[in-house]
Amino acid sequence: MKTTRVMTTLALAALTIGAAGCSKNEAAADAMENRADAVRDSAEATADKMENQADKLDNKVDGVDSPAEQAVENQADAVRKSGEAKADAIEDKADRVRDAGR
């Protein structure tokens, strides 16, 4: 009986310690994913501003972008893609952290 009680206590202690480690990794991974969202949102906002500025470079309503407008829009696309790539890398790292806790 005493042996069973000791074994049960040890098993519960091991589960508690394991759960604490998981929650720490989970919290770190969640923080990384929040950071990834912030990076993505920031890049998107910057690209949107750039595109709005690009629209002001071409006053014609002919459906054809001026070279200056197209250049700024290309830069906005690059900002958006770069932000997406950075956010994806952060999310991949968060996944590795989360998986390490399992």
Solvent accessible surface area in square Angstrom, and as a share of the most:
residue,aa,sasa,rsa
1,M,181,0.81
2,K,161,0.68
3,T,99,0.58
4,T,89,0.52
5,R,154,0.56
6,V,75,0.43
7,M,116,0.52
8,T,71,0.41
9,T,83,0.48
10,L,109,0.54
11,A,54,0.42
12,L,107,0.53
13,A,47,0.36
14,A,63,0.49
15,L,127,0.63
16,T,93,0.54
17,I,129,0.65
18,G,40,0.38
19,A,61,0.48
20,A,59,0.46
21,G,35,0.34
22,C,57,0.34
23,S,69,0.44
24,K,155,0.66
25,N,41,0.21
26,E,71,0.32
27,A,64,0.49
28,A,41,0.31
29,A,0,0.00
30,D,63,0.33
31,A,60,0.46
32,M,38,0.17
33,E,53,0.24
34,N,101,0.52
35,R,146,0.53
36,A,0,0.00
37,D,69,0.36
38,A,59,0.46
39,V,40,0.23
40,R,59,0.22
41,D,92,0.48
42,S,68,0.44
43,A,14,0.11
44,E,72,0.32
45,A,55,0.43
46,T,61,0.35
47,A,0,0.00
48,D,61,0.32
49,K,139,0.59
50,M,37,0.17
51,E,48,0.21
52,N,90,0.46
53,Q,109,0.48
54,A,0,0.00
55,D,78,0.40
56,K,152,0.65
57,L,96,0.48
58,D,23,0.12
59,N,136,0.70
60,K,147,0.62
61,V,152,0.87
62,D,80,0.42
63,G,81,0.78
64,V,104,0.60
65,D,58,0.30
66,S,30,0.19
67,P,117,0.74
68,A,55,0.42
69,E,12,0.05
70,Q,74,0.33
71,A,50,0.39
72,V,31,0.18
73,E,37,0.17
74,N,81,0.42
75,Q,103,0.46
76,A,0,0.00
77,D,60,0.31
78,A,57,0.44
79,V,47,0.27
80,R,63,0.23
81,K,147,0.62
82,S,52,0.33
83,G,4,0.04
84,E,71,0.32
85,A,63,0.48
86,K,121,0.51
87,A,0,0.00
88,D,60,0.31
89,A,58,0.45
90,I,22,0.11
91,E,51,0.23
92,D,77,0.40
93,K,105,0.44
94,A,0,0.00
95,D,68,0.35
96,R,151,0.55
97,V,34,0.20
98,R,35,0.13
99,D,81,0.42
100,A,83,0.64
101,G,15,0.14
102,R,202,0.74
